[in-house]
């Protein structure tokens, strides 16, 4: 079975001391003929998701400022945790994660180095969570996840922006 997860974060006052970060994620079960692309995204925007964690606030450590990248990475970790807890991240399933943050997507997949310690800490916690889950089910769960970049416009049209 294939599932598509939209993950989006936001930050009001990006990088400032008084910045507020938040976001949400939505999970859809895909049909056998569904192919990742703009037509599918438009159809899914009209459907009710399997699960939708509506906007919530990101808690930012005292030693750092909230940023959009911090929010995106935090919601990625939250979504992966939900996928594990819900039993969807198992052999036979493919999880398609769609994000509009190229930086976070490229950092978590290892294409870009992560210089910011707070982001590195989130990514390490994601890798540790996936490694622990992989050992518990006997499958490399990282291979069950496919990351896709989508434009901000497509993300804004998705259910998580409503």
C-alpha positions in Angstrom: 0.0 0.0 0.0 1.2 3.5 -0.7 0.6 6.5 1.5 1.3 10.2 0.8 2.2 12.6 3.7 2.2 16.3 3.3 4.4 18.1 5.9 4.5 21.9 6.2 5.9 24.2 8.8 5.7 28.0 9.1 7.4 30.6 11.2 6.1 34.1 11.9 9.0 36.4 12.5 11.5 33.9 11.1 14.7 33.8 13.1 13.7 36.5 15.6 13.7 36.0 19.4 9.9 36.4 19.4 9.2 34.2 16.4 6.4 31.7 16.5 6.7 28.4 14.6 4.0 25.8 13.8 2.6 23.7 11.1 0.8 20.4 10.4 0.8 17.2 8.4 -1.8 15.1 6.6 -1.7 11.5 5.5 -3.5 10.0 2.5 -3.9 6.4 1.4 -3.2 6.2 -2.3 -4.9 4.0 -4.9 -3.0 1.6 -7.1 -3.2 4.0 -10.1 -2.2 7.2 -8.2 1.1 8.7 -9.4 2.8 11.5 -7.5 2.3 14.7 -9.5 0.3 17.9 -9.8 -2.9 16.1 -10.9 -2.8 13.8 -7.8 -2.1 16.8 -5.5 -5.1 18.6 -6.9 -7.4 15.5 -6.4 -6.1 15.0 -2.9 -6.8 18.6 -1.9 -10.5 17.7 -2.4 -10.4 14.5 -0.3 -10.5 14.0 3.4 -7.2 12.7 4.6 -6.8 9.4 6.5 -5.2 11.6 9.3 -4.7 15.3 9.7 -2.7 16.7 12.6 -3.9 20.3 12.4 -1.7 23.3 13.1 0.1 23.2 16.3 2.9 25.2 17.9 6.6 24.1 17.8 8.4 24.5 21.1 11.7 26.2 20.5 14.6 25.6 22.9 15.6 28.6 24.9 19.0 28.7 23.3 17.6 29.2 19.8 15.3 31.2 17.6 12.3 29.7 15.7 12.8 29.3 12.0 10.8 27.9 9.2 13.4 25.1 8.7 13.2 24.2 12.4 9.4 23.9 12.1 9.6 21.8 8.9 12.2 19.4 10.5 10.1 19.2 13.7 7.0 18.2 11.7 8.9 15.7 9.7 9.9 14.0 13.0 6.4 14.2 14.3 4.9 12.7 11.1 7.4 9.8 11.1 6.7 9.1 14.7 3.0 9.0 13.9 3.6 6.7 10.9 5.5 4.3 13.2 2.9 4.4 16.0 0.0 3.9 13.5 1.6 0.8 12.0 1.9 2.2 8.5 5.7 2.2 8.3 6.0 -1.5 7.6 7.2 -3.8 4.8 4.8 -3.7 1.8 4.0 0.0 2.3 5.7 2.9 0.6 5.5 6.3 2.3 5.7 9.3 0.0 6.7 12.4 2.0 6.0 15.7 0.3 7.6 18.9 1.5 8.1 22.3 0.1 11.4 22.9 2.0 14.2 21.9 -0.3 16.8 22.5 2.4 15.2 20.2 5.0 14.5 17.6 2.4 18.1 17.6 1.1 19.6 17.7 4.6 17.5 14.8 6.0 18.4 12.7 2.9 22.1 13.5 3.3 22.4 15.5 0.0 23.4 18.6 2.0 25.4 18.9 5.2 23.6 20.2 8.2 25.6 23.0 9.9 23.0 24.1 12.5 23.3 22.0 15.7 19.5 22.2 16.5 18.6 20.8 13.0 21.3 18.1 13.2 19.8 17.1 16.6 16.3 16.7 15.0 17.7 14.7 12.1 19.7 12.4 14.4 16.5 11.8 16.4 14.7 10.9 13.1 17.5 8.5 12.1 17.6 6.9 15.6 13.8 6.5 15.6 13.9 4.8 12.1 16.9 2.6 13.2 15.1 1.4 16.3 11.9 0.7 14.3 13.9 -1.1 11.6 15.4 -3.4 14.2 12.0 -4.1 15.8 10.3 -5.1 12.5 13.4 -6.5 10.7 13.2 -4.2 7.7 15.2 -1.1 6.8 12.5 1.5 7.1 14.5 4.2 5.5 14.0 2.3 2.2 10.2 2.5 2.7 10.2 6.3 2.5 10.4 8.3 -0.7 10.9 12.1 -0.4 9.4 14.5 -2.9 9.8 18.2 -3.2 6.7 20.1 -4.1 6.3 23.8 -4.7 5.0 26.1 -2.1 2.0 26.8 -4.3 1.1 23.2 -4.4 1.5 22.9 -0.6 -0.7 26.0 -0.1 -3.4 24.3 -2.1 -3.3 21.1 -0.1 -5.6 20.3 2.8 -3.0 21.2 5.5 -3.1 24.8 4.4 -6.9 25.0 4.9 
